[in-house]
Amino acid sequence: MDAWMQEHARLYDRAKWNYLFHDGEKDAIVKELISYQNPDGGIGHGFESDIQSPLSAAIPSAEAIFQAYEYDLDCSAAWFQNILSYFEHSVQDIPKYWEDCPKEAMDSPHAPWWHADPGTRFTPNPCACAASALIRYGTEQQRALGNKVAQDCLSLLVGSGDCGDHDTLNLQVLVEQLLAIHSDLITEEVVAALRRRIYENTCFDVSRYEEYCFTPLDFVSSPDSLWYDVVKQGIEQNFEYWFDTINADGVWNPNFTWGVDSAVARQVTQNWIGYITVKRAKILLQFDRIEK
């Protein structure tokens, strides 16, 4: 596993790996992360490997926020504040607030399921993640925007409308960040609704794990998670599946591909292998299933 990560993982995922297993520095993670950042503060350049455009886009910018939370990076630092500035200045008068990506990004290599979304239907992906950061780490004006977006997100959460897996993951991070600051937006109804959404969007059928679906360990990354009891019935079988499917190099292949054979598509698959492997290894560490 270590040999593969050192030789084949992209520098960003390797920096995370070395932080976890070789006493690496968080500064190395930040250094590699900001190599994907544009002058407008947004993130592009294939940070989200399925969209290779250099242009800033909301989805990869939100992914950078997720990563900052996951590795407890300094959210007061300039690079993170620049991401907040990007979200503040790219907000649009559409139900979704932000496009997933600009239509010009489709001129670059991308996965077949990626398309320019004009944002005519409100979804919490990536709005809830962006709102969480704007509220907790933004300026007064950014907090006001974040609160407006968060209220729409939480209204959808507690309602009966559709709320898919990526939506729920974004709502989860919003609720967790609001809980951390004791926000009045968090009520018992909100917490109960999130528990319901997590359960509804978790696949407990291991026979389907070769398909694209969210498993218990997509929503819970440590036994200390607030949502552990929601998915605990599937935790052990999730770990068993991971150990059963690790390949000869000690890493995991993604359960999705672009469906074409090209140099870019092969590189993207390799990028995903590194991303998935370090993510799973971190969870295994937090559950004491592997040692450093």
C-alpha positions as a Markdown table, in Angstrom:
| # | Residue | x | y | z |
|---|---|---|---|---|
| 1 | Met | 0.0 | 0.0 | 0.0 |
| 2 | Asp | 2.7 | 2.5 | 1.0 |
| 3 | Ala | 4.8 | 1.7 | -2.0 |
| 4 | Trp | 1.9 | 2.2 | -4.4 |
| 5 | Met | 1.0 | 5.5 | -2.8 |
| 6 | Gln | 4.5 | 6.8 | -2.9 |
| 7 | Glu | 5.0 | 5.9 | -6.6 |
| 8 | His | 1.6 | 6.4 | -8.1 |
| 9 | Ala | -0.7 | 8.7 | -6.0 |
| 10 | Arg | -1.0 | 12.3 | -7.0 |
| 11 | Leu | 1.1 | 14.7 | -4.9 |
| 12 | Tyr | -2.0 | 15.9 | -2.9 |
| 13 | Asp | -3.1 | 12.5 | -1.8 |
| 14 | Arg | 0.5 | 11.5 | -1.1 |
| 15 | Ala | 0.8 | 14.5 | 1.2 |
| 16 | Lys | -2.2 | 13.3 | 3.1 |
| 17 | Trp | -0.8 | 9.8 | 3.2 |
| 18 | Asn | 2.5 | 10.9 | 4.5 |
| 19 | Tyr | 0.8 | 13.1 | 7.2 |
| 20 | Leu | -1.1 | 10.0 | 8.4 |
| 21 | Phe | 1.6 | 7.4 | 8.2 |
| 22 | His | 5.0 | 9.2 | 8.1 |
| 23 | Asp | 4.7 | 12.1 | 10.5 |
| 24 | Gly | 4.3 | 14.5 | 7.5 |
| 25 | Glu | 3.2 | 18.1 | 8.0 |
| 26 | Lys | -0.2 | 19.6 | 7.4 |
| 27 | Asp | 1.6 | 22.4 | 5.5 |
| 28 | Ala | 2.5 | 19.9 | 2.8 |
| 29 | Ile | -1.2 | 19.1 | 2.4 |
| 30 | Val | -2.0 | 22.8 | 2.1 |
| 31 | Lys | 0.8 | 23.3 | -0.4 |
| 32 | Glu | -0.5 | 20.7 | -2.7 |
| 33 | Leu | -4.1 | 21.7 | -2.3 |
| 34 | Ile | -3.5 | 25.4 | -3.2 |
| 35 | Ser | -1.8 | 24.2 | -6.4 |
| 36 | Tyr | -5.3 | 23.6 | -7.7 |
| 37 | Gln | -6.5 | 27.1 | -6.7 |
| 38 | Asn | -7.1 | 30.0 | -9.2 |
| 39 | Pro | -6.7 | 33.7 | -8.7 |
| 40 | Asp | -10.4 | 34.1 | -8.0 |
| 41 | Gly | -10.0 | 31.8 | -5.0 |
| 42 | Gly | -11.9 | 28.9 | -6.5 |
| 43 | Ile | -10.6 | 25.4 | -7.1 |
| 44 | Gly | -10.2 | 23.7 | -10.5 |
| 45 | His | -7.4 | 21.9 | -12.4 |
| 46 | Gly | -8.8 | 18.5 | -11.8 |
| 47 | Phe | -8.9 | 18.6 | -8.0 |
| 48 | Glu | -12.2 | 16.7 | -8.5 |
| 49 | Ser | -10.7 | 14.2 | -10.9 |
| 50 | Asp | -13.8 | 13.7 | -12.9 |
| 51 | Ile | -13.7 | 17.2 | -14.2 |
| 52 | Gln | -10.3 | 18.2 | -15.6 |
| 53 | Ser | -11.0 | 21.8 | -16.5 |
| 54 | Pro | -8.6 | 24.4 | -15.0 |
| 55 | Leu | -11.6 | 26.7 | -14.4 |
| 56 | Ser | -12.9 | 27.3 | -10.8 |
| 57 | Ala | -16.1 | 25.4 | -10.1 |
| 58 | Ala | -18.4 | 25.1 | -7.1 |
| 59 | Ile | -18.1 | 21.3 | -6.6 |
| 60 | Pro | -14.3 | 21.1 | -6.4 |
| 61 | Ser | -14.2 | 24.2 | -4.3 |
| 62 | Ala | -16.6 | 22.6 | -1.9 |
| 63 | Glu | -14.5 | 19.5 | -1.9 |
| 64 | Ala | -11.6 | 21.6 | -0.7 |
| 65 | Ile | -13.7 | 22.7 | 2.2 |
| 66 | Phe | -14.6 | 19.1 | 3.0 |
| 67 | Gln | -10.9 | 18.3 | 2.9 |
| 68 | Ala | -10.1 | 21.2 | 5.2 |
| 69 | Tyr | -12.5 | 19.9 | 7.8 |
| 70 | Glu | -11.3 | 16.3 | 7.4 |
| 71 | Tyr | -7.7 | 17.2 | 8.1 |
| 72 | Asp | -8.4 | 20.0 | 10.5 |
| 73 | Leu | -6.6 | 22.6 | 8.3 |
| 74 | Asp | -6.4 | 26.2 | 9.3 |
| 75 | Cys | -9.6 | 27.8 | 8.0 |
| 76 | Ser | -8.5 | 31.2 | 9.0 |
| 77 | Ala | -5.6 | 31.0 | 6.4 |
| 78 | Ala | -5.6 | 33.1 | 3.3 |
| 79 | Trp | -6.2 | 30.2 | 0.9 |
| 80 | Phe | -9.4 | 29.1 | 2.7 |
| 81 | Gln | -10.6 | 32.7 | 3.0 |
| 82 | Asn | -10.1 | 33.0 | -0.7 |
| 83 | Ile | -12.4 | 30.0 | -1.3 |
| 84 | Leu | -15.0 | 31.9 | 0.7 |
| 85 | Ser | -14.5 | 34.9 | -1.5 |
| 86 | Tyr | -15.0 | 32.8 | -4.5 |
| 87 | Phe | -18.3 | 31.5 | -3.3 |
| 88 | Glu | -19.4 | 35.0 | -2.2 |
| 89 | His | -18.6 | 36.5 | -5.6 |
| 90 | Ser | -19.8 | 33.6 | -7.8 |
| 91 | Val | -23.3 | 33.4 | -6.2 |
| 92 | Gln | -26.1 | 33.7 | -8.7 |
| 93 | Asp | -29.8 | 34.5 | -8.7 |
| 94 | Ile | -30.9 | 31.0 | -9.3 |
| 95 | Pro | -32.5 | 28.5 | -7.0 |
| 96 | Lys | -29.3 | 26.6 | -6.4 |
| 97 | Tyr | -27.1 | 29.7 | -5.8 |
| 98 | Trp | -24.1 | 28.1 | -7.6 |
| 99 | Glu | -23.7 | 26.0 | -10.7 |
| 100 | Asp | -21.8 | 22.8 | -10.2 |
| 101 | Cys | -19.4 | 24.0 | -12.9 |
| 102 | Pro | -19.4 | 26.6 | -15.7 |
| 103 | Lys | -20.4 | 25.4 | -19.1 |
| 104 | Glu | -17.0 | 26.3 | -20.4 |
| 105 | Ala | -15.6 | 23.5 | -18.2 |
| 106 | Met | -17.2 | 21.0 | -20.5 |
| 107 | Asp | -14.6 | 21.8 | -23.2 |
| 108 | Ser | -12.0 | 19.9 | -21.0 |
| 109 | Pro | -12.0 | 16.1 | -20.4 |
| 110 | His | -14.6 | 15.0 | -18.0 |
| 111 | Ala | -16.6 | 12.0 | -16.9 |
| 112 | Pro | -19.7 | 11.2 | -19.0 |
| 113 | Trp | -22.0 | 11.9 | -16.1 |
| 114 | Trp | -20.6 | 15.5 | -15.7 |
| 115 | His | -22.5 | 18.2 | -17.5 |
| 116 | Ala | -23.0 | 21.9 | -17.0 |
| 117 | Asp | -25.9 | 22.4 | -14.6 |
| 118 | Pro | -27.6 | 25.8 | -14.7 |
| 119 | Gly | -28.8 | 25.3 | -11.2 |
| 120 | Thr | -32.5 | 25.7 | -11.9 |
| 121 | Arg | -33.4 | 23.2 | -9.2 |
| 122 | Phe | -32.3 | 23.7 | -5.6 |
| 123 | Thr | -30.1 | 21.0 | -4.1 |
| 124 | Pro | -27.8 | 21.1 | -1.1 |
| 125 | Asn | -24.9 | 19.8 | -3.1 |
| 126 | Pro | -22.7 | 21.9 | -2.8 |
| 127 | Cys | -24.7 | 24.7 | -1.2 |
| 128 | Ala | -24.8 | 23.2 | 2.3 |
| 129 | Cys | -21.0 | 22.7 | 2.4 |
| 130 | Ala | -20.4 | 26.2 | 1.1 |
| 131 | Ala | -22.9 | 27.7 | 3.6 |
| 132 | Ser | -21.2 | 25.9 | 6.5 |
| 133 | Ala | -17.9 | 27.6 | 5.8 |
| 134 | Leu | -19.4 | 31.0 | 5.1 |
| 135 | Ile | -21.2 | 30.9 | 8.4 |
| 136 | Arg | -18.4 | 29.6 | 10.5 |
| 137 | Tyr | -15.4 | 31.3 | 9.0 |
| 138 | Gly | -16.6 | 34.2 | 6.9 |
| 139 | Thr | -17.0 | 37.9 | 7.2 |
| 140 | Glu | -20.3 | 39.4 | 8.3 |
| 141 | Gln | -21.5 | 39.7 | 4.7 |
| 142 | Gln | -20.4 | 36.1 | 4.0 |
| 143 | Arg | -22.2 | 34.9 | 7.1 |
| 144 | Ala | -25.4 | 36.6 | 6.0 |
| 145 | Leu | -25.2 | 34.8 | 2.6 |
| 146 | Gly | -24.3 | 31.5 | 4.4 |
| 147 | Asn | -27.3 | 31.8 | 6.7 |
| 148 | Lys | -29.7 | 32.4 | 3.8 |
| 149 | Val | -28.4 | 29.4 | 1.9 |
| 150 | Ala | -28.4 | 27.3 | 5.1 |
| 151 | Gln | -32.0 | 28.0 | 5.8 |
| 152 | Asp | -33.0 | 26.8 | 2.3 |
| 153 | Cys | -30.9 | 23.7 | 2.9 |
| 154 | Leu | -32.4 | 22.9 | 6.3 |
| 155 | Ser | -35.9 | 23.4 | 4.9 |
| 156 | Leu | -35.3 | 20.8 | 2.3 |
| 157 | Leu | -33.7 | 18.5 | 4.9 |
| 158 | Val | -36.8 | 18.5 | 7.2 |
| 159 | Gly | -39.2 | 18.3 | 4.3 |
| 160 | Ser | -40.4 | 15.3 | 2.3 |
| 161 | Gly | -38.8 | 16.1 | -1.0 |
| 162 | Asp | -36.0 | 14.3 | -2.7 |
| 163 | Cys | -32.6 | 14.4 | -0.9 |
| 164 | Gly | -29.9 | 12.1 | -2.4 |
| 165 | Asp | -26.7 | 10.8 | -1.1 |
| 166 | His | -24.4 | 13.7 | -2.1 |
| 167 | Asp | -27.1 | 16.1 | -0.8 |
| 168 | Thr | -27.2 | 14.4 | 2.5 |
| 169 | Leu | -23.4 | 14.4 | 2.8 |
| 170 | Asn | -23.4 | 18.1 | 2.3 |
| 171 | Leu | -26.2 | 18.5 | 4.8 |
| 172 | Gln | -24.3 | 16.4 | 7.3 |
| 173 | Val | -21.3 | 18.7 | 7.2 |
| 174 | Leu | -23.5 | 21.8 | 7.5 |
| 175 | Val | -25.3 | 20.4 | 10.6 |
| 176 | Glu | -21.9 | 19.4 | 12.2 |
| 177 | Gln | -20.4 | 22.8 | 11.6 |
| 178 | Leu | -23.5 | 24.5 | 13.0 |
| 179 | Leu | -23.6 | 22.3 | 16.0 |
| 180 | Ala | -19.9 | 23.2 | 16.7 |
| 181 | Ile | -20.9 | 26.9 | 17.0 |
| 182 | His | -24.2 | 26.2 | 18.8 |
| 183 | Ser | -26.2 | 27.8 | 16.0 |
| 184 | Asp | -29.9 | 28.5 | 16.6 |
| 185 | Leu | -30.5 | 26.9 | 13.2 |
| 186 | Ile | -30.1 | 23.5 | 14.7 |
| 187 | Thr | -33.2 | 22.0 | 16.3 |
| 188 | Glu | -34.2 | 18.6 | 17.4 |
| 189 | Glu | -36.3 | 18.4 | 14.2 |
| 190 | Val | -33.1 | 19.1 | 12.1 |
| 191 | Val | -31.0 | 16.5 | 13.8 |
| 192 | Ala | -33.8 | 13.9 | 13.6 |
| 193 | Ala | -34.3 | 14.7 | 9.9 |
| 194 | Leu | -30.6 | 14.3 | 9.2 |
| 195 | Arg | -30.5 | 10.9 | 10.9 |
| 196 | Arg | -33.5 | 9.9 | 8.7 |
| 197 | Arg | -31.8 | 11.1 | 5.5 |
| 198 | Ile | -28.5 | 9.3 | 6.4 |
| 199 | Tyr | -30.3 | 6.1 | 7.0 |
| 200 | Glu | -32.4 | 6.4 | 3.8 |
| 201 | Asn | -29.3 | 7.0 | 1.7 |
| 202 | Thr | -27.1 | 4.3 | 3.2 |
| 203 | Cys | -26.9 | 1.0 | 1.3 |
| 204 | Phe | -26.6 | -2.0 | 3.7 |
| 205 | Asp | -26.7 | -4.6 | 0.9 |
| 206 | Val | -23.0 | -5.6 | 0.4 |
| 207 | Ser | -23.9 | -7.3 | -2.9 |
| 208 | Arg | -24.5 | -3.8 | -4.3 |
| 209 | Tyr | -21.2 | -2.3 | -3.2 |
| 210 | Glu | -19.7 | -2.9 | -6.7 |
| 211 | Glu | -22.3 | -0.4 | -7.9 |
| 212 | Tyr | -22.1 | 3.3 | -7.1 |
| 213 | Cys | -23.8 | 3.7 | -3.8 |
| 214 | Phe | -23.1 | 5.2 | -0.3 |
| 215 | Thr | -22.1 | 2.7 | 2.4 |
| 216 | Pro | -22.1 | 3.2 | 6.2 |
| 217 | Leu | -18.5 | 4.3 | 6.1 |
| 218 | Asp | -19.3 | 7.1 | 3.6 |
| 219 | Phe | -21.3 | 8.8 | 6.4 |
| 220 | Val | -19.4 | 7.7 | 9.4 |
| 221 | Ser | -15.6 | 8.0 | 9.6 |
| 222 | Ser | -14.9 | 7.2 | 13.3 |
| 223 | Pro | -16.7 | 5.5 | 16.2 |
| 224 | Asp | -17.1 | 8.9 | 17.7 |
| 225 | Ser | -19.4 | 10.1 | 14.9 |
| 226 | Leu | -22.7 | 11.7 | 16.0 |
| 227 | Trp | -24.3 | 9.4 | 13.5 |
| 228 | Tyr | -22.6 | 6.1 | 14.3 |
| 229 | Asp | -25.7 | 4.5 | 15.8 |
| 230 | Val | -27.7 | 5.3 | 12.6 |
| 231 | Val | -25.5 | 3.0 | 10.4 |
| 232 | Lys | -23.8 | 0.8 | 13.0 |
| 233 | Gln | -25.6 | -2.3 | 11.8 |
| 234 | Gly | -23.6 | -2.1 | 8.6 |
| 235 | Ile | -20.2 | -1.1 | 9.8 |
| 236 | Glu | -18.6 | -4.5 | 10.2 |
| 237 | Gln | -19.8 | -5.8 | 6.9 |
| 238 | Asn | -18.5 | -2.6 | 5.3 |
| 239 | Phe | -15.0 | -3.3 | 6.8 |
| 240 | Glu | -15.2 | -6.9 | 5.6 |
| 241 | Tyr | -16.0 | -5.7 | 2.1 |
| 242 | Trp | -13.0 | -3.4 | 2.1 |
| 243 | Phe | -10.6 | -6.1 | 3.2 |
| 244 | Asp | -12.1 | -8.5 | 0.7 |
| 245 | Thr | -11.6 | -6.1 | -2.2 |
| 246 | Ile | -8.2 | -4.7 | -1.6 |
| 247 | Asn | -6.0 | -5.5 | -4.6 |
| 248 | Ala | -2.5 | -7.0 | -4.9 |
| 249 | Asp | -0.9 | -3.6 | -4.5 |
| 250 | Gly | -2.8 | -3.0 | -1.2 |
| 251 | Val | -5.0 | -0.3 | -2.7 |
| 252 | Trp | -8.7 | -0.1 | -3.8 |
| 253 | Asn | -10.0 | 0.4 | -7.3 |
| 254 | Pro | -13.0 | 2.7 | -7.7 |
| 255 | Asn | -16.3 | 1.1 | -8.6 |
| 256 | Phe | -16.8 | 3.5 | -11.5 |
| 257 | Thr | -14.8 | 4.5 | -14.6 |
| 258 | Trp | -15.2 | 6.8 | -17.5 |
| 259 | Gly | -15.9 | 3.9 | -19.8 |
| 260 | Val | -13.3 | 4.9 | -22.3 |
| 261 | Asp | -9.7 | 3.9 | -22.8 |
| 262 | Ser | -7.6 | 7.1 | -23.0 |
| 263 | Ala | -4.5 | 8.4 | -21.3 |
| 264 | Val | -6.6 | 11.0 | -19.4 |
| 265 | Ala | -9.2 | 8.4 | -18.3 |
| 266 | Arg | -6.4 | 6.0 | -17.1 |
| 267 | Gln | -4.8 | 8.8 | -15.1 |
| 268 | Val | -8.1 | 9.8 | -13.6 |
| 269 | Thr | -8.7 | 6.2 | -12.4 |
| 270 | Gln | -5.2 | 6.2 | -10.9 |
| 271 | Asn | -6.0 | 9.5 | -9.1 |
| 272 | Trp | -9.2 | 8.0 | -7.7 |
| 273 | Ile | -7.3 | 4.9 | -6.5 |
| 274 | Gly | -5.0 | 7.2 | -4.4 |
| 275 | Tyr | -7.9 | 9.3 | -3.2 |
| 276 | Ile | -10.0 | 6.3 | -2.1 |
| 277 | Thr | -7.0 | 4.5 | -0.5 |
| 278 | Val | -5.9 | 7.3 | 1.7 |
| 279 | Lys | -9.6 | 8.1 | 2.7 |
| 280 | Arg | -10.2 | 4.5 | 3.7 |
| 281 | Ala | -6.9 | 4.1 | 5.4 |
| 282 | Lys | -7.7 | 7.2 | 7.6 |
| 283 | Ile | -11.0 | 5.6 | 8.6 |
| 284 | Leu | -9.3 | 2.3 | 9.4 |
| 285 | Leu | -6.9 | 4.2 | 11.6 |
| 286 | Gln | -9.7 | 6.0 | 13.4 |
| 287 | Phe | -11.4 | 2.7 | 14.1 |
| 288 | Asp | -8.1 | 1.1 | 15.2 |
| 289 | Arg | -8.3 | -1.5 | 12.4 |
| 290 | Ile | -4.8 | -0.8 | 11.2 |
| 291 | Glu | -1.6 | 0.6 | 12.7 |
| 292 | Lys | 0.7 | 3.3 | 11.5 |
